[in-house]
């Protein structure tokens, strides 16, 4: 019985490790072709953080975007006159916030 418990603990802790290892693309500015122009790196989501991807459209054309890790993220689209902001959050796999 003790061995069984140990095994269970091992399985659980390896899953926690797996969750903690969520990595995301990080970029301060991705241009309309999906090329990161400033601050390209990788961040590690910690705690309740998720990967996010934001895209900014002007007059219905993709203008630029950014990526990173965030604990405040809502998947949504916001419209304001001719500008719209699309935000996506994900945590199902590393680098799921691909542009
Ligand atoms: C995005 O950046 C790449 C590399 O600098 C460039 O080749 C491409 O033309 C740019 N795209 C736009 C839409 O500006």
Backbone and ligand atoms as CSV (ligand in chain L), in Angstrom:
chain,resi,resn,atom,element,x,y,z
A,1,UNK,N,N,0.839,-1.209,0.000
A,1,UNK,CA,C,0.000,0.000,0.000
A,1,UNK,C,C,0.866,1.248,0.000
A,2,UNK,N,N,1.936,1.207,0.792
A,2,UNK,CA,C,2.864,2.340,0.827
A,2,UNK,C,C,3.472,2.590,-0.541
A,3,UNK,N,N,3.756,1.512,-1.248
A,3,UNK,CA,C,4.378,1.637,-2.557
A,3,UNK,C,C,3.417,2.267,-3.564
A,4,UNK,N,N,2.149,1.875,-3.408
A,4,UNK,CA,C,1.107,2.392,-4.280
A,4,UNK,C,C,0.985,3.914,-4.129
A,5,UNK,N,N,1.026,4.340,-2.875
A,5,UNK,CA,C,0.911,5.759,-2.574
A,5,UNK,C,C,2.088,6.528,-3.163
A,6,UNK,N,N,3.264,5.920,-3.033
A,6,UNK,CA,C,4.475,6.540,-3.545
A,6,UNK,C,C,4.363,6.733,-5.060
A,7,UNK,N,N,3.850,5.708,-5.707
A,7,UNK,CA,C,3.698,5.747,-7.158
A,7,UNK,C,C,2.736,6.866,-7.555
A,8,UNK,N,N,1.651,6.961,-6.798
A,8,UNK,CA,C,0.644,7.990,-7.053
A,8,UNK,C,C,1.268,9.380,-6.903
A,9,UNK,N,N,2.062,9.544,-5.861
A,9,UNK,CA,C,2.722,10.827,-5.634
A,9,UNK,C,C,3.673,11.163,-6.772
A,10,UNK,N,N,4.367,10.143,-7.242
A,10,UNK,CA,C,5.295,10.341,-8.344
A,10,UNK,C,C,4.566,10.813,-9.599
A,11,UNK,N,N,3.458,10.145,-9.876
A,11,UNK,CA,C,2.667,10.492,-11.059
A,11,UNK,C,C,2.148,11.922,-10.940
A,12,UNK,N,N,1.611,12.253,-9.758
A,12,UNK,CA,C,1.068,13.595,-9.537
A,12,UNK,C,C,2.144,14.669,-9.669
A,13,UNK,N,N,3.321,14.407,-9.066
A,13,UNK,CA,C,4.343,15.443,-9.107
A,13,UNK,C,C,4.891,15.616,-10.516
A,14,UNK,N,N,4.920,14.555,-11.298
A,14,UNK,CA,C,5.415,14.720,-12.662
A,14,UNK,C,C,4.422,15.517,-13.501
A,15,UNK,N,N,3.135,15.415,-13.144
A,15,UNK,CA,C,2.144,16.201,-13.877
A,15,UNK,C,C,2.210,17.672,-13.509
A,16,UNK,N,N,2.525,17.938,-12.250
A,16,UNK,CA,C,2.696,19.324,-11.835
A,16,UNK,C,C,3.892,19.927,-12.571
A,17,UNK,N,N,4.954,19.166,-12.669
A,17,UNK,CA,C,6.123,19.622,-13.433
A,17,UNK,C,C,5.741,19.941,-14.868
A,18,UNK,N,N,4.932,19.085,-15.420
A,18,UNK,CA,C,4.505,19.272,-16.805
A,18,UNK,C,C,3.735,20.588,-16.947
A,19,UNK,N,N,2.833,20.862,-15.985
A,19,UNK,CA,C,2.051,22.098,-16.043
A,19,UNK,C,C,2.935,23.328,-15.871
A,20,UNK,N,N,3.921,23.217,-15.006
A,20,UNK,CA,C,4.776,24.363,-14.749
A,20,UNK,C,C,5.682,24.670,-15.931
A,21,UNK,N,N,5.859,23.699,-16.801
A,21,UNK,CA,C,6.798,23.884,-17.890
A,21,UNK,C,C,6.167,24.527,-19.118
A,22,UNK,N,N,5.026,25.200,-18.935
A,22,UNK,CA,C,4.401,25.856,-20.076
A,22,UNK,C,C,5.243,27.045,-20.530
A,23,UNK,N,N,5.692,26.988,-21.737
A,23,UNK,CA,C,6.490,28.085,-22.273
A,23,UNK,C,C,5.725,28.770,-23.392
A,24,UNK,N,N,5.951,30.047,-23.537
A,24,UNK,CA,C,5.213,30.815,-24.532
A,24,UNK,C,C,6.172,31.673,-25.349
A,25,UNK,N,N,5.767,31.967,-26.552
A,25,UNK,CA,C,6.504,32.937,-27.354
A,25,UNK,C,C,6.315,34.304,-26.726
A,26,UNK,N,N,7.370,35.066,-26.696
A,26,UNK,CA,C,7.266,36.420,-26.167
A,26,UNK,C,C,7.840,37.367,-27.209
A,27,UNK,N,N,7.093,38.398,-27.518
A,27,UNK,CA,C,7.576,39.364,-28.492
A,27,UNK,C,C,6.833,40.678,-28.288
A,28,UNK,N,N,7.573,41.763,-28.245
A,28,UNK,CA,C,6.942,43.064,-28.011
A,28,UNK,C,C,6.250,43.603,-29.253
A,29,UNK,N,N,6.721,43.192,-30.398
A,29,UNK,CA,C,6.069,43.641,-31.611
A,29,UNK,C,C,6.274,42.657,-32.757
A,30,UNK,N,N,5.167,42.106,-33.200
A,30,UNK,CA,C,5.197,41.187,-34.331
A,30,UNK,C,C,4.572,41.938,-35.501
A,31,UNK,N,N,5.238,41.991,-36.616
A,31,UNK,CA,C,4.634,42.739,-37.725
A,31,UNK,C,C,3.586,41.908,-38.455
A,32,UNK,N,N,2.941,42.529,-39.411
A,32,UNK,CA,C,1.798,41.901,-40.065
A,32,UNK,C,C,2.147,40.596,-40.770
A,33,UNK,N,N,3.418,40.386,-41.077
A,33,UNK,CA,C,3.798,39.108,-41.701
A,33,UNK,C,C,4.125,38.047,-40.656
A,34,UNK,N,N,3.982,38.398,-39.389
A,34,UNK,CA,C,4.255,37.433,-38.330
A,34,UNK,C,C,5.718,37.362,-37.952
A,35,UNK,N,N,6.489,38.390,-38.340
A,35,UNK,CA,C,7.908,38.426,-37.983
A,35,UNK,C,C,8.076,39.266,-36.719
A,36,UNK,N,N,8.726,38.695,-35.717
A,36,UNK,CA,C,8.951,39.439,-34.485
A,36,UNK,C,C,10.041,40.471,-34.713
A,37,UNK,N,N,9.718,41.733,-34.452
A,37,UNK,CA,C,10.669,42.790,-34.745
A,37,UNK,C,C,11.415,43.299,-33.525
A,38,UNK,N,N,10.790,43.294,-32.372
A,38,UNK,CA,C,11.537,43.677,-31.163
A,38,UNK,C,C,11.221,42.751,-30.007
A,39,UNK,N,N,12.265,42.442,-29.263
A,39,UNK,CA,C,12.120,41.717,-28.004
A,39,UNK,C,C,11.693,40.274,-28.139
A,40,UNK,N,N,12.210,39.564,-29.118
A,40,UNK,CA,C,11.861,38.156,-29.268
A,40,UNK,C,C,12.508,37.322,-28.165
A,41,UNK,N,N,11.694,36.590,-27.442
A,41,UNK,CA,C,12.236,35.671,-26.444
A,41,UNK,C,C,11.173,34.643,-26.097
A,42,UNK,N,N,11.443,33.877,-25.070
A,42,UNK,CA,C,10.521,32.851,-24.618
A,42,UNK,C,C,10.259,33.128,-23.150
A,43,UNK,N,N,9.015,33.030,-22.725
A,43,UNK,CA,C,8.768,33.190,-21.295
A,43,UNK,C,C,8.161,31.910,-20.754
A,44,UNK,N,N,8.297,31.752,-19.467
A,44,UNK,CA,C,7.773,30.573,-18.799
A,44,UNK,C,C,6.578,30.992,-17.966
A,45,UNK,N,N,5.426,30.421,-18.274
A,45,UNK,CA,C,4.213,30.767,-17.532
A,45,UNK,C,C,4.295,30.167,-16.139
A,46,UNK,N,N,4.077,30.988,-15.137
A,46,UNK,CA,C,4.151,30.513,-13.759
A,46,UNK,C,C,2.803,30.677,-13.079
A,47,UNK,N,N,2.519,29.795,-12.166
A,47,UNK,CA,C,1.261,29.865,-11.442
A,47,UNK,C,C,0.088,29.760,-12.393
A,48,UNK,N,N,-0.766,30.784,-12.366
A,48,UNK,CA,C,-1.963,30.766,-13.204
A,48,UNK,C,C,-1.744,31.438,-14.548
A,49,UNK,N,N,-0.514,31.717,-14.884
A,49,UNK,CA,C,-0.266,32.406,-16.149
A,49,UNK,C,C,-0.574,31.525,-17.357
A,50,UNK,N,N,-0.919,32.196,-18.419
A,50,UNK,CA,C,-1.195,31.542,-19.689
A,50,UNK,C,C,-0.372,32.228,-20.770
A,51,UNK,N,N,-0.344,31.612,-21.932
A,51,UNK,CA,C,0.258,32.271,-23.080
A,51,UNK,C,C,-0.800,33.177,-23.685
A,52,UNK,N,N,-0.411,34.331,-24.144
A,52,UNK,CA,C,-1.390,35.169,-24.835
A,52,UNK,C,C,-0.847,35.641,-26.178
A,53,UNK,N,N,-1.784,35.951,-27.022
A,53,UNK,CA,C,-1.469,36.486,-28.340
A,53,UNK,C,C,-2.458,37.605,-28.612
A,54,UNK,N,N,-1.970,38.799,-28.876
A,54,UNK,CA,C,-2.858,39.912,-29.200
A,54,UNK,C,C,-2.561,40.394,-30.602
A,55,UNK,N,N,-3.621,40.636,-31.312
A,55,UNK,CA,C,-3.469,41.149,-32.670
A,55,UNK,C,C,-4.263,42.433,-32.787
A,56,UNK,N,N,-3.656,43.420,-33.402
A,56,UNK,CA,C,-4.322,44.698,-33.579
A,56,UNK,C,C,-4.598,44.901,-35.074
A,57,UNK,N,N,-5.852,45.138,-35.365
A,57,UNK,CA,C,-6.258,45.361,-36.750
A,57,UNK,C,C,-6.678,46.802,-36.924
A,58,UNK,N,N,-6.283,47.380,-38.036
A,58,UNK,CA,C,-6.778,48.713,-38.381
A,58,UNK,C,C,-7.483,48.605,-39.717
A,59,UNK,N,N,-8.689,49.094,-39.761
A,59,UNK,CA,C,-9.496,48.995,-40.986
A,59,UNK,C,C,-9.510,47.575,-41.538
A,60,UNK,N,N,-9.698,46.601,-40.653
A,60,UNK,CA,C,-9.785,45.193,-41.032
A,60,UNK,C,C,-8.507,44.560,-41.557
A,61,UNK,N,N,-7.390,45.274,-41.504
A,61,UNK,CA,C,-6.152,44.615,-41.894
A,61,UNK,C,C,-5.246,44.501,-40.677
A,62,UNK,N,N,-4.575,43.400,-40.600
A,62,UNK,CA,C,-3.683,43.139,-39.484
A,62,UNK,C,C,-2.576,44.183,-39.466
A,63,UNK,N,N,-2.427,44.831,-38.331
A,63,UNK,CA,C,-1.433,45.886,-38.246
A,63,UNK,C,C,-0.180,45.399,-37.505
A,64,UNK,N,N,-0.366,44.902,-36.313
A,64,UNK,CA,C,0.745,44.311,-35.579
A,64,UNK,C,C,0.192,43.463,-34.437
A,65,UNK,N,N,1.083,42.824,-33.712
A,65,UNK,CA,C,0.637,42.002,-32.599
A,65,UNK,C,C,1.710,41.885,-31.544
A,66,UNK,N,N,1.364,41.249,-30.450
A,66,UNK,CA,C,2.369,40.910,-29.463
A,66,UNK,C,C,2.001,39.643,-28.713
A,67,UNK,N,N,3.017,39.063,-28.100
A,67,UNK,CA,C,2.879,37.753,-27.477
A,67,UNK,C,C,3.574,37.724,-26.127
A,68,UNK,N,N,3.158,36.859,-25.270
A,68,UNK,CA,C,3.850,36.711,-23.995
A,68,UNK,C,C,3.109,35.824,-23.023
A,69,UNK,N,N,3.502,35.939,-21.748
A,69,UNK,CA,C,2.869,35.200,-20.660
A,69,UNK,C,C,2.076,36.202,-19.840
A,70,UNK,N,N,0.890,35.822,-19.397
A,70,UNK,CA,C,0.098,36.743,-18.595
A,70,UNK,C,C,-0.843,35.997,-17.679
A,71,UNK,N,N,-1.082,36.593,-16.503
A,71,UNK,CA,C,-2.057,35.975,-15.609
A,71,UNK,C,C,-3.423,36.621,-15.792
A,72,UNK,N,N,-3.457,37.718,-16.527
A,72,UNK,CA,C,-4.730,38.366,-16.823
A,72,UNK,C,C,-4.940,38.299,-18.330
A,73,UNK,N,N,-5.752,37.381,-18.738
A,73,UNK,CA,C,-5.950,37.203,-20.178
A,73,UNK,C,C,-7.372,36.738,-20.435
A,74,UNK,N,N,-8.043,37.382,-21.367
A,74,UNK,CA,C,-9.395,36.998,-21.751
A,74,UNK,C,C,-9.439,36.812,-23.251
A,75,UNK,N,N,-9.892,35.654,-23.679
A,75,UNK,CA,C,-10.035,35.448,-25.106
A,75,UNK,C,C,-11.240,36.252,-25.579
A,76,UNK,N,N,-11.002,37.213,-26.445
A,76,UNK,CA,C,-12.084,38.114,-26.861
A,76,UNK,C,C,-11.637,38.949,-28.050
A,77,UNK,N,N,-12.588,39.662,-28.604
A,77,UNK,CA,C,-12.287,40.646,-29.633
A,77,UNK,C,C,-12.974,41.938,-29.243
A,78,UNK,N,N,-12.243,43.035,-29.309
A,78,UNK,CA,C,-12.789,44.333,-28.942
A,78,UNK,C,C,-12.770,45.233,-30.156
A,79,UNK,N,N,-13.844,45.956,-30.346
A,79,UNK,CA,C,-13.894,46.873,-31.481
A,79,UNK,C,C,-13.954,48.302,-30.992
A,80,UNK,N,N,-13.233,49.161,-31.650
A,80,UNK,CA,C,-13.291,50.580,-31.314
A,80,UNK,C,C,-13.078,51.359,-32.609
A,81,UNK,N,N,-14.173,51.879,-33.150
A,81,UNK,CA,C,-14.117,52.555,-34.452
A,81,UNK,C,C,-13.436,51.667,-35.498
A,82,UNK,N,N,-12.335,52.128,-36.067
A,82,UNK,CA,C,-11.709,51.349,-37.127
A,82,UNK,C,C,-10.594,50.431,-36.626
A,83,UNK,N,N,-10.432,50.380,-35.305
A,83,UNK,CA,C,-9.383,49.534,-34.745
A,83,UNK,C,C,-10.019,48.379,-33.975
A,84,UNK,N,N,-9.503,47.189,-34.167
A,84,UNK,CA,C,-9.990,46.102,-33.325
A,84,UNK,C,C,-8.830,45.331,-32.738
A,85,UNK,N,N,-9.087,44.790,-31.567
A,85,UNK,CA,C,-8.074,44.078,-30.819
A,85,UNK,C,C,-8.569,42.661,-30.577
A,86,UNK,N,N,-7.771,41.721,-30.985
A,86,UNK,CA,C,-8.129,40.322,-30.786
A,86,UNK,C,C,-7.164,39.725,-29.783
A,87,UNK,N,N,-7.698,39.130,-28.745
A,87,UNK,CA,C,-6.842,38.533,-27.725
A,87,UNK,C,C,-7.157,37.054,-27.595
A,88,UNK,N,N,-6.112,36.265,-27.581
A,88,UNK,CA,C,-6.278,34.822,-27.414
A,88,UNK,C,C,-5.395,34.358,-26.282
A,89,UNK,N,N,-5.921,33.440,-25.477
A,89,UNK,CA,C,-5.143,32.900,-24.370
A,89,UNK,C,C,-5.155,31.393,-24.506
A,90,UNK,N,N,-4.073,30.764,-24.161
A,90,UNK,CA,C,-4.049,29.311,-24.217
A,90,UNK,C,C,-3.038,28.765,-23.238
A,91,UNK,N,N,-3.265,27.546,-22.829
A,91,UNK,CA,C,-2.327,26.921,-21.907
A,91,UNK,C,C,-2.266,25.423,-22.171
A,92,UNK,N,N,-2.822,25.004,-23.287
A,92,UNK,CA,C,-2.869,23.565,-23.577
A,92,UNK,C,C,-1.526,22.980,-23.980
A,93,UNK,N,N,-0.649,23.799,-24.576
A,93,UNK,CA,C,0.675,23.277,-24.903
A,93,UNK,C,C,1.647,24.439,-25.011
A,94,UNK,N,N,2.908,24.147,-24.871
A,94,UNK,CA,C,3.903,25.193,-24.985
A,94,UNK,C,C,3.894,25.782,-26.391
A,95,UNK,N,N,4.120,27.046,-26.479
A,95,UNK,CA,C,4.170,27.788,-27.736
A,95,UNK,C,C,2.845,27.720,-28.506
A,96,UNK,N,N,1.737,27.622,-27.762
A,96,UNK,CA,C,0.422,27.588,-28.393
A,96,UNK,C,C,0.024,29.000,-28.846
A,97,UNK,N,N,0.763,30.026,-28.428
A,97,UNK,CA,C,0.417,31.401,-28.827
A,97,UNK,C,C,1.185,31.835,-30.068
A,98,UNK,N,N,1.348,30.892,-30.968
A,98,UNK,CA,C,2.009,31.178,-32.236
A,98,UNK,C,C,1.225,32.245,-32.988
A,99,UNK,N,N,1.913,33.165,-33.592
A,99,UNK,CA,C,1.249,34.250,-34.302
A,99,UNK,C,C,0.505,33.727,-35.514
L,1,LIG,C1,C,7.899,42.154,-41.431
L,1,LIG,O1,O,9.292,42.079,-41.208
L,1,LIG,C2,C,9.999,41.328,-42.161
L,1,LIG,C3,C,11.455,41.259,-41.717
L,1,LIG,O2,O,11.912,42.478,-41.230
L,1,LIG,C4,C,9.847,41.985,-43.530
L,1,LIG,O3,O,10.519,41.210,-44.503
L,1,LIG,C5,C,8.369,42.071,-43.876
L,1,LIG,O4,O,8.209,42.760,-45.092
L,1,LIG,C6,C,7.638,42.807,-42.782
L,1,LIG,N1,N,6.199,42.794,-43.082
L,1,LIG,C7,C,5.457,43.891,-43.060
L,1,LIG,C8,C,4.023,43.710,-43.405
L,1,LIG,O5,O,5.893,44.993,-42.750
